[in-house]
Amino acid sequence: MIAFSAFQISASGVFDAKSHIVGPLRTPLRHNRPMLTLQDIRDAATRLQGHVLDTPCVESKTLSQIVGAQVFLKFENLQFTASFKERGACNRLTLLTDAERARGVVAMSAGNHAQGVAYHAQRLGLRAVIVMPRFTPGVKVERTRGFGAEVVLHGDTLEEARAHAYALADAQGLTFVHPYDDEGVAAGQGTLGLEMLQAVPDLDTLVIAVGGGGLISGVATAAKALKPGIEIIGVQTMRFPAMVNAVKGTSHPQGTSTIAEGIAVGTPGKITQEIVKRLVDDLVLVDEGDIEQAVLMLLEIEKTLVEGAGAAGLAALVRYPERFKGKRVGLVLCGGNIDPLLLAAIIERGMVRSGRLARIKVSARDVPGVLARITATVADAGANIEEVHHQRAFTMLAAQNVEIELVLQTRGKTHVDEVLTQLRTAGMQADLI
């Protein structure tokens, strides 16, 4: 690994606080031989044949129309464990010596890397120990165990779990399989870049989610070697801008949670930092709302389920349409493991933003049949009532009046206005909450 000084990681580029776009990142390597090469990735592709899917990379005509760029989607959420992480895990495991294979491997992960290592270790007949933080959702723990791994729950943070994994590696002679800061892992991830350019050779730009940097390091190495003029754009969530801070020497604050948990990395890899500095053209930041919108767009338009990190690339196109206008852009849907409750919340919040789910307040005289009049008026306007709250006591209205809150399913914001107009025409006071 290469050590970085504060000067070296902050020597170039400009961060625009308003647009959240980070400028050019190219910095010459400080050694003669690249740490990761196109041949490494081609060799990984040969090893992975028959072990992982060559997932589709196809154009989304509807998304292209929406964002003003020609958008091609790489469906890595269709891998068996629903994530690209299988590629790096499988490649790294096939590189083990006979002695390392006999002892087994250990990994630390609360998500996709854990499942990728566990699944391919089981296929290859290797012992796998996976250290997960105690807060890891039970469904992820059980799925990892289902692949035959020994799951150890340790620590309240990822850092504590990682330290324990290293301790187990030392004590039991296990090989630690890093989730991103490993050349073998990055080479495996880079194989999807080979596949994208084979499927769509004239791509102008690749937009890649960035956590620790393993995916973008591998893809950028492959893509720049095959097509030097291609643009590589990395995407991070504003809540976890670790690669931006590491590469640019900035100190943008880090949050504690994000719906893009797959890229919620506090400390990016040292190997990957060097590759990002050398090969990645831009980094952009997106917020939680951008990611939520992208998850919902992919679900509704492409009928495909992605997790927050898997939607980060599309989130960048939605947030910065002028940045990508007219280009042929490849996006990686890098994972599809999303908690059902989180997905439900994203869907509901998206419906509220689009006006398809609206909460209104209706005030009227408290007389028999008034609720029936209100519901009949709403029905005549073509809206469906999801919830009704009939309020008499907690209101500032006169005692003879009643206030009713309704949650409505509508066709959109224009339809909501139509419902409110019909209620007012019927002699009631109606407002959007």
C-alpha positions in Angstrom: 0.0 0.0 0.0 1.1 3.6 -0.6 1.1 6.0 2.3 -0.4 9.4 1.6 0.7 12.7 3.2 -1.8 15.6 3.7 -0.1 17.5 0.9 -0.3 14.7 -1.6 -4.0 14.1 -1.2 -5.0 17.7 -1.4 -2.8 18.9 -4.2 -5.3 19.4 -7.0 -8.9 20.1 -7.9 -11.7 22.4 -6.7 -14.8 21.6 -4.7 -17.9 23.7 -5.6 -20.0 23.7 -2.4 -23.1 24.8 -4.2 -23.1 22.2 -7.0 -21.3 19.5 -5.0 -19.2 18.7 -8.0 -15.5 17.9 -7.5 -13.2 18.9 -10.3 -10.5 17.0 -12.2 -8.7 14.4 -10.1 -5.8 13.2 -12.3 -2.5 13.0 -10.4 0.6 11.2 -11.8 1.5 7.9 -10.1 4.5 8.0 -7.9 5.8 4.7 -9.0 6.6 3.1 -12.4 4.2 0.2 -12.5 0.4 0.6 -12.0 -0.8 -1.4 -9.0 -3.7 -2.7 -11.1 -3.6 -3.4 -14.8 -6.0 -4.3 -17.6 -4.3 -7.7 -17.8 -5.2 -8.3 -14.1 -8.8 -7.7 -14.9 -8.8 -9.8 -18.0 -7.3 -12.6 -16.0 -10.0 -12.2 -13.4 -12.7 -12.4 -16.2 -11.3 -15.7 -17.2 -11.4 -17.0 -13.7 -14.9 -15.8 -13.2 -16.4 -17.5 -16.3 -19.2 -19.8 -15.2 -19.0 -18.5 -11.6 -20.8 -15.1 -11.9 -23.3 -13.8 -14.4 -22.5 -11.6 -17.4 -25.4 -9.3 -16.6 -27.3 -7.4 -19.2 -26.3 -3.9 -20.2 -29.1 -2.3 -22.1 -30.6 1.1 -22.9 -33.4 2.6 -20.9 -35.3 4.6 -23.4 -37.6 6.2 -20.8 -34.8 7.2 -18.4 -32.9 8.6 -21.4 -35.9 10.8 -22.3 -36.2 12.0 -18.7 -32.6 12.9 -18.1 -31.6 14.0 -21.6 -28.8 11.5 -22.0 -28.7 8.0 -23.6 -28.7 5.8 -20.5 -27.5 2.2 -20.4 -28.0 0.1 -17.3 -25.7 -2.7 -16.1 -28.0 -5.0 -14.0 -25.6 -6.2 -11.4 -28.6 -6.6 -9.0 -29.3 -9.8 -11.0 -26.3 -11.6 -9.6 -27.2 -14.5 -7.3 -26.5 -12.5 -4.1 -27.9 -9.4 -5.9 -24.6 -7.5 -5.9 -21.5 -6.9 -7.9 -19.5 -7.8 -4.8 -19.5 -11.5 -5.9 -17.0 -10.6 -8.6 -14.3 -9.4 -6.3 -14.9 -12.0 -3.7 -14.8 -14.9 -6.1 -11.7 -13.6 -7.9 -9.9 -13.1 -4.6 -10.8 -16.6 -3.4 -9.5 -18.2 -6.6 -6.1 -16.5 -6.0 -5.5 -18.2 -2.7 -2.6 -20.6 -2.3 -3.3 -24.2 -1.4 -2.2 -23.5 2.2 -4.5 -20.5 2.4 -7.4 -22.5 1.0 -6.8 -25.2 3.6 -7.0 -22.6 6.5 -9.9 -20.6 5.2 -10.8 -16.9 5.0 -12.3 -14.2 7.2 -14.2 -11.1 6.1 -15.9 -8.2 7.7 -19.1 -6.9 6.3 -22.6 -6.0 7.3 -24.0 -6.6 3.8 -23.2 -7.5 0.2 -19.5 -8.4 0.7 -20.4 -10.8 3.4 -22.8 -12.7 1.2 -20.4 -12.7 -1.8 -17.6 -14.2 0.2 -19.8 -16.7 2.0 -21.5 -17.9 -1.2 -18.3 -18.4 -3.2 -16.4 -19.9 -0.3 -19.2 -22.5 0.0 -19.0 -23.2 -3.8 -15.2 -23.6 -3.6 -15.3 -25.7 -0.4 -13.5 -23.2 1.8 -14.1 -22.3 5.4 -15.4 -18.7 5.7 -15.8 -16.7 8.9 -17.7 -13.5 8.5 -17.6 -10.8 11.3 -20.6 -8.6 11.4 -21.4 -5.7 13.8 -24.1 -6.5 16.4 -26.5 -4.1 14.7 -26.6 -6.1 11.5 -30.3 -6.9 10.5 -31.2 -10.4 11.3 -32.2 -11.2 7.7 -28.6 -10.4 6.5 -27.1 -12.5 9.3 -29.3 -15.5 8.4 -28.7 -15.2 4.7 -25.0 -15.2 5.2 -25.2 -18.2 7.5 -27.4 -19.9 4.9 -24.4 -19.8 2.5 -22.5 -21.9 5.1 -20.4 -19.2 6.7 -19.6 -19.0 10.4 -21.0 -15.6 11.4 -19.5 -13.8 14.4 -21.4 -10.8 15.7 -18.9 -8.4 17.3 -18.8 -4.7 18.1 -21.1 -1.8 17.8 -19.4 -0.3 14.8 -17.8 -1.4 11.5 -14.4 -0.5 12.9 -14.8 -2.7 15.9 -15.9 -5.6 13.7 -13.0 -5.0 11.3 -10.5 -5.1 14.2 -12.0 -8.4 15.4 -11.8 -9.9 12.0 -8.1 -9.0 11.8 -7.6 -10.5 15.2 -9.3 -13.8 14.1 -7.1 -13.8 11.0 -3.9 -13.6 13.1 -5.1 -16.1 15.7 -6.4 -18.8 13.3 -4.2 -18.2 10.3 -7.2 -17.1 8.1 -6.7 -15.0 5.0 -8.5 -11.6 5.4 -10.6 -10.7 2.3 -10.9 -7.0 2.3 -14.2 -5.6 0.9 -12.4 -3.1 -1.4 -8.7 -2.3 -0.6 -7.3 -5.3 -2.3 -6.0 -5.6 -5.9 -7.6 -9.1 -6.4 -11.0 -7.8 -5.2 -10.7 -4.6 -7.4 -9.7 -6.7 -10.4 -12.8 -8.8 -10.0 -15.1 -5.8 -9.8 -13.4 -4.4 -12.9 -14.7 -7.3 -15.0 -18.1 -5.6 -15.2 -16.3 -2.7 -16.9 -15.1 -5.1 -19.6 -18.6 -6.4 -20.1 -20.1 -2.9 -20.4 -17.7 -1.8 -23.1 -18.1 -5.1 -24.9 -21.9 -4.6 -24.9 -21.9 -0.9 -25.7 -18.4 0.0 -27.1 -19.3 3.7 -27.8 -20.1 4.7 -24.2 -18.9 8.2 -23.5 -19.2 8.2 -19.7 -19.4 5.6 -16.8 -21.1 6.7 -13.6 -20.1 4.6 -10.7 -21.1 4.6 -7.0 -18.2 5.0 -4.6 -17.8 3.7 -1.1 -14.4 2.3 -0.4 -13.5 2.6 -4.0 -13.1 -1.0 -5.1 -15.7 -0.9 -7.9 -14.7 2.4 -9.4 -11.0 1.4 -9.2 -11.5 -1.8 -11.2 -13.9 -0.3 -13.7 -11.8 2.8 -14.3 -8.7 0.7 -14.8 -10.4 -1.5 -17.4 -12.3 1.3 -19.2 -9.4 3.8 -19.4 -7.1 1.1 -20.8 -9.6 0.0 -23.5 -10.9 3.5 -24.3 -8.6 6.3 -22.9 -11.1 9.1 -23.8 -14.0 7.7 -21.7 -15.1 9.8 -18.8 -15.3 8.1 -15.3 -17.6 9.8 -12.8 -17.8 8.7 -9.2 -20.8 9.3 -7.0 -20.9 9.6 -3.2 -23.7 10.5 -0.8 -23.3 13.8 0.9 -23.5 11.9 4.2 -20.5 9.8 3.5 -18.0 11.9 1.4 -15.0 9.9 2.5 -13.3 9.5 -0.9 -13.8 13.2 -1.7 -12.2 14.1 1.6 -9.4 11.6 1.2 -8.5 12.5 -2.3 -9.1 16.3 -2.1 -8.0 17.0 1.4 -11.4 18.5 2.2 -13.2 18.0 5.5 -16.9 17.8 4.5 -18.8 16.4 7.5 -19.7 12.8 7.7 -23.2 11.7 8.8 -24.2 8.6 10.8 -26.6 6.9 8.4 -27.8 6.9 4.8 -30.2 4.9 2.7 -27.2 4.1 0.5 -25.7 1.9 3.2 -23.6 0.0 0.6 -21.4 3.1 0.1 -21.5 4.3 3.7 -17.7 4.0 4.1 -15.9 6.2 6.6 -12.4 5.4 5.4 -11.7 4.6 1.7 -8.9 2.3 0.7 -5.4 3.5 0.2 -4.9 1.4 -3.0 -8.2 2.7 -4.3 -7.5 6.3 -3.5 -4.4 6.2 -5.7 -6.3 4.7 -8.6 -9.2 7.3 -8.2 -6.7 10.1 -8.3 -5.0 8.8 -11.4 -8.0 7.7 -13.5 -11.3 9.2 -12.2 -12.4 12.5 -13.9 -15.0 13.8 -11.5 -16.7 13.0 -8.2 -20.2 14.2 -7.6 -22.3 14.2 -4.4 -26.0 13.4 -4.2 -28.4 13.7 -1.3 -30.8 11.3 0.3 -33.8 12.7 -1.7 -31.9 12.2 -5.0 -31.3 8.5 -4.1 -34.9 7.9 -3.0 -36.2 9.3 -6.2 -33.8 7.2 -8.2 -34.8 4.0 -6.4 -38.4 4.7 -7.1 -37.8 5.6 -10.8 -36.0 2.3 -11.4 -38.8 0.4 -9.7 -41.5 2.1 -11.6 -39.9 2.6 -15.0 -37.5 -0.4 -15.3 -39.4 -2.7 -12.9 -36.1 -3.5 -11.2 -35.3 -3.4 -7.5 -32.2 -1.7 -6.3 -30.8 -0.6 -3.0 -29.7 2.9 -2.2 -26.2 2.5 -3.4 -27.4 0.8 -6.6 -29.4 3.9 -7.5 -26.6 6.4 -6.8 -25.6 6.6 -10.5 -29.1 7.5 -11.6 -29.4 10.0 -8.7 -26.4 11.8 -10.2 -28.0 12.1 -13.6 -31.2 13.4 -12.0 -29.4 15.9 -9.9 -27.0 17.2 -12.6 -28.8 16.7 -16.0 -26.7 19.4 -17.7 -23.5 17.6 -16.7 -24.5 14.5 -18.8 -26.8 16.0 -21.4 -26.5 14.3 -24.8 -23.9 11.8 -23.7 -24.0 8.0 -23.8 -23.9 7.1 -20.2 -23.4 3.7 -18.5 -24.8 3.2 -15.0 -24.1 0.2 -12.8 -27.1 -1.0 -10.7 -24.6 -2.4 -8.3 -26.9 -4.0 -5.7 -30.5 -5.0 -5.0 -30.5 -5.9 -1.3 -32.8 -3.4 0.2 -34.8 -3.8 3.5 -38.5 -4.2 2.7 -39.5 -1.6 5.3 -37.1 0.9 3.9 -38.4 0.3 0.4 -42.0 0.8 1.6 -41.0 4.1 3.2 -39.3 5.2 0.0 -42.3 4.3 -2.1 -44.7 6.2 0.2 -42.5 9.3 0.4 -42.1 9.3 -3.4 -45.9 9.2 -3.8 -46.2 12.2 -1.5 -43.6 14.2 -3.4 -45.4 13.5 -6.7 -48.8 14.3 -5.2 -50.1 10.8 -5.7 -50.5 10.6 -2.0 -51.9 13.7 -0.4 -53.2 14.8 3.0 -55.9 17.4 3.1 -58.0 19.1 5.8 -61.7 19.7 5.4 -63.7 21.9 7.7 -67.5 21.8 7.7 -70.7 22.1 9.8 -71.0 19.1 12.2 -74.3 17.8 11.1 -75.5 14.3 10.3 -74.3 13.2 6.9 -71.4 15.6 6.5 -68.8 12.9 6.4 -70.8 11.1 3.7 -71.0 14.4 1.7 -67.2 14.8 1.9 -66.4 11.3 0.9 -68.9 11.4 -1.9 -67.4 14.6 -3.2 -63.9 13.1 -3.1 -65.2 10.0 -4.9 -66.9 12.1 -7.6 -63.5 13.9 -8.1 -61.9 10.5 -8.8 -59.7 10.2 -5.8 -59.5 7.3 -3.4 -59.5 7.7 0.4 -56.8 5.9 2.2 -57.2 7.3 5.8 -59.8 9.4 7.6 -59.3 11.2 10.9 -62.5 12.8 12.3 -61.5 15.6 14.7 -63.9 17.5 17.1 -61.9 18.2 20.3 -58.5 19.3 19.1 -59.4 22.1 16.8 -59.8 25.9 16.9 -63.0 25.8 15.0 -66.3 26.7 16.5 -68.0 24.0 18.5 -70.6 23.3 15.9 -68.0 22.6 13.2 -65.9 19.5 12.6 -62.4 19.1 11.1 -61.7 16.0 9.0 -58.3 15.0 7.8 -58.1 12.7 4.7 -55.2 10.9 3.1 -56.0 10.5 -0.6 -54.6 8.5 -3.4 -54.6 10.7 -6.5 -53.2 10.9 -10.0 -50.8 13.7 -9.1 -50.7 17.3 -7.9 -53.1 18.6 -10.6 -55.6 16.0 -9.5 -55.2 17.1 -5.9 -56.1 20.7 -6.9 -59.2 19.4 -8.6 -60.3 17.5 -5.5 -59.9 20.7 -3.4 -61.8 22.8 -5.9 -64.8 20.4 -5.8 -64.9 20.3 -2.0 -64.9 24.1 -1.9 -67.6 24.3 -4.6 -69.6 22.0 -2.3 -69.5 24.6 0.4 -66.6 23.2 2.5 -63.2 24.7 3.5 -60.5 22.4 2.1 -56.8 22.8 2.2 -53.7 20.7 1.5 -51.7 19.9 4.6 
